[in-house]
Amino acid sequence: MTAEIIYKGNLRTQATHLQSGTSIETDAPTDNQGKGERFSPTDLVATAYGTCMITTMAIRAADMQLNFDNTRIEITKIMSSDAPRRIAGIKCHLYFSPAFQASDEQKEQLMRIARSCPVEKSLHPDVQLDVAFHW
C-alpha cells in the first residue's frame, strides 16, 4: 500500500505516505464548493508532473556531473470549461540557475528525459502539455 487517505470533513482530506509517515492535506477548489486552502487533487496531478520531470532530470544531471541545484519549474493547471470536469492542460516552464552549464547535447538529453517521465506517460493524451525550457 502506498498511502492512506482520510476524509476530514468540509471537503478536506489527509493523505499519509506510509513508507515515510509524511502527510499532506487537500481541499476542494473554490470553484467546486471548497475552501481552496490546500492543494486540490487536480493541483496535485499537475504538481506531480512537474516534480516528476525535475526529479528524473536531476538523476540524469547528476550522472552527467552537472550542477542542477536551484532549477525550478512553474506549473499552471488549466481546467476544462465544459463537462466533465477535468484537467484540460498543464503549462510547465523550467528555469535553470546560472550555475547550470550544459552542452547542447546534454540539454537535449535532459529534455528527452523530462518529456518521458512516468507522470507524463500516465497522463491522458487529451491533456494538452505546454512545456518550455528556459536555459
C-alpha positions as CSV (number, residue, x, y, z in Angstrom):
1,M,0.0,0.0,0.0
2,T,1.3,3.5,-0.9
3,A,-0.9,5.8,1.1
4,E,-3.8,6.1,3.4
5,I,-6.4,8.8,2.8
6,I,-8.8,10.0,5.4
7,Y,-11.8,12.3,4.7
8,K,-11.6,15.0,7.4
9,G,-14.9,16.8,6.5
10,N,-15.6,20.1,4.8
11,L,-14.2,18.7,1.5
12,R,-10.7,18.2,3.1
13,T,-8.6,15.0,3.0
14,Q,-5.4,14.0,4.7
15,A,-3.1,11.6,2.8
16,T,-0.3,9.9,4.6
17,H,2.6,8.3,2.7
18,L,3.0,5.0,4.5
19,Q,6.7,4.5,3.9
20,S,7.8,7.9,5.3
21,G,4.8,8.8,7.5
22,T,4.6,12.3,5.9
23,S,1.2,13.8,5.3
24,I,-0.4,16.3,3.0
25,E,-3.9,17.7,3.1
26,T,-6.1,18.6,0.1
27,D,-9.1,20.8,-0.3
28,A,-11.7,21.1,-3.0
29,P,-11.0,24.2,-5.0
30,T,-13.1,27.4,-4.5
31,D,-14.7,26.9,-7.9
32,N,-16.0,23.5,-6.8
33,Q,-17.5,24.2,-3.4
34,G,-14.2,24.1,-1.5
35,K,-12.1,26.4,0.6
36,G,-9.1,26.3,-1.6
37,E,-6.8,26.5,1.4
38,R,-4.7,23.5,0.3
39,F,-3.7,21.8,-2.9
40,S,-6.7,20.4,-4.7
41,P,-6.5,16.8,-6.1
42,T,-6.1,18.2,-9.6
43,D,-3.4,20.6,-8.4
44,L,-1.5,17.6,-7.1
45,V,-1.7,15.9,-10.5
46,A,-0.2,19.0,-12.2
47,T,2.4,19.3,-9.4
48,A,3.3,15.6,-9.6
49,Y,4.0,16.2,-13.3
50,G,6.5,19.0,-12.5
51,T,8.1,17.1,-9.7
52,C,8.5,14.0,-11.8
53,M,10.1,16.0,-14.6
54,I,12.6,17.7,-12.4
55,T,13.4,14.6,-10.4
56,T,14.1,12.5,-13.5
57,M,16.2,15.3,-15.0
58,A,18.2,15.7,-11.7
59,I,19.0,12.0,-11.8
60,R,20.4,12.3,-15.3
61,A,22.1,15.7,-14.5
62,A,23.9,14.0,-11.6
63,D,25.1,11.2,-13.9
64,M,26.5,13.9,-16.2
65,Q,28.1,15.8,-13.2
66,L,26.0,18.9,-13.9
67,N,25.0,21.3,-11.1
68,F,21.2,21.1,-11.2
69,D,20.7,22.9,-7.9
70,N,18.0,25.7,-7.9
71,T,16.4,24.5,-11.1
72,R,12.8,25.4,-10.7
73,I,9.5,24.7,-12.5
74,E,6.4,26.9,-12.7
75,I,3.3,24.9,-13.2
76,T,-0.1,26.2,-14.3
77,K,-3.1,23.8,-14.3
78,I,-5.9,24.5,-16.8
79,M,-9.3,23.0,-16.1
80,S,-11.8,22.4,-18.8
81,S,-14.7,24.7,-19.0
82,D,-17.1,22.0,-20.2
83,A,-18.3,18.8,-18.6
84,P,-17.0,16.5,-17.4
85,R,-14.7,18.4,-15.0
86,R,-11.1,17.5,-15.9
87,I,-7.6,18.9,-16.4
88,A,-7.5,20.2,-19.9
89,G,-3.9,21.3,-19.9
90,I,-0.7,21.9,-17.9
91,K,1.8,24.7,-18.6
92,C,5.2,23.8,-17.4
93,H,8.1,26.3,-17.6
94,L,11.6,25.1,-16.4
95,Y,14.2,27.7,-15.3
96,F,17.8,26.8,-14.8
97,S,20.2,28.6,-12.5
98,P,23.2,30.5,-13.8
99,A,25.4,27.7,-12.2
100,F,23.9,25.2,-14.6
101,Q,26.3,24.8,-17.5
102,A,25.5,22.1,-20.1
103,S,26.3,21.4,-23.7
104,D,23.5,21.4,-26.4
105,E,23.7,17.6,-26.4
106,Q,23.3,17.4,-22.7
107,K,20.3,19.8,-22.8
108,E,18.7,17.7,-25.5
109,Q,19.2,14.6,-23.3
110,L,17.6,16.3,-20.3
111,M,14.6,17.5,-22.4
112,R,14.1,13.9,-23.6
113,I,14.3,12.6,-20.1
114,A,11.8,15.2,-18.8
115,R,9.3,14.5,-21.6
116,S,9.4,10.8,-20.9
117,C,8.9,11.0,-17.1
118,P,6.4,8.4,-15.7
119,V,3.8,11.0,-14.9
120,E,3.7,12.4,-18.4
121,K,3.4,8.9,-19.8
122,S,0.5,8.3,-17.4
123,L,-1.5,11.4,-18.3
124,H,-4.4,11.1,-20.7
125,P,-3.5,12.1,-24.3
126,D,-6.2,14.8,-24.3
127,V,-4.3,16.8,-21.6
128,Q,-2.5,19.5,-23.5
129,L,1.1,19.9,-22.3
130,D,2.8,23.2,-22.9
131,V,6.4,22.7,-21.8
132,A,9.2,25.3,-22.2
133,F,12.8,25.1,-21.2
134,H,14.4,28.4,-20.2
135,W,18.2,27.8,-20.3
